[in-house]
Amino acid sequence: MQTITFKLNDEILGKVDKSLSMFNFSTRTEFIRDAIRDKLEQLETEQMIKKLAAYRGKAKIKYSDEEFEKLRAKVSEQYEKELDARFK
């Protein structure tokens, strides 16, 4: 693990400090690490949505709503497992 240093203005740092006890973080570092993980996950999700949007309507096979819902659930489960493995 590497150490990094950065500056925050007083207003943001004050919000971080207030959030520590409110959301059960024991240190600023723990809070910031969690925030970075959340942001990385958000960016990855947004990127995946953009990729999926490019394929919208391109499928040669048509699915019923029920089949599509089953497929969506399966893909969601797999994606959730991948994210859990990445950020643990």
BELKAFEN-V347986 format. One record per residue. N is the residue number from 1. RES is the residue in three letters. PSI is psi in whole degrees, 0 to 359 (NA if undefined). Layout:
# BELKAFEN-V347986
N:RES:PSI
N:RES:PSI
This chain:
# BELKAFEN-V347986
1:MET:139
2:GLN:153
3:THR:134
4:ILE:158
5:THR:137
6:PHE:166
7:LYS:144
8:LEU:145
9:ASN:163
10:ASP:324
11:GLU:313
12:ILE:317
13:LEU:322
14:GLY:319
15:LYS:320
16:VAL:311
17:ASP:321
18:LYS:326
19:SER:338
20:LEU:302
21:SER:327
22:MET:324
23:PHE:19
24:ASN:41
25:PHE:137
26:SER:336
27:THR:163
28:ARG:320
29:THR:314
30:GLU:316
31:PHE:312
32:ILE:319
33:ARG:315
34:ASP:320
35:ALA:320
36:ILE:317
37:ARG:315
38:ASP:317
39:LYS:317
40:LEU:318
41:GLU:318
42:GLN:314
43:LEU:319
44:GLU:319
45:THR:316
46:GLU:319
47:GLN:318
48:MET:320
49:ILE:319
50:LYS:319
51:LYS:317
52:LEU:322
53:ALA:327
54:ALA:336
55:TYR:357
56:ARG:127
57:GLY:1
58:LYS:349
59:ALA:136
60:LYS:337
61:ILE:133
62:LYS:135
63:TYR:151
64:SER:165
65:ASP:320
66:GLU:315
67:GLU:318
68:PHE:320
69:GLU:320
70:LYS:316
71:LEU:317
72:ARG:318
73:ALA:318
74:LYS:315
75:VAL:319
76:SER:318
77:GLU:316
78:GLN:317
79:TYR:319
80:GLU:318
81:LYS:318
82:GLU:316
83:LEU:317
84:ASP:316
85:ALA:324
86:ARG:322
87:PHE:18
88:LYS:NA
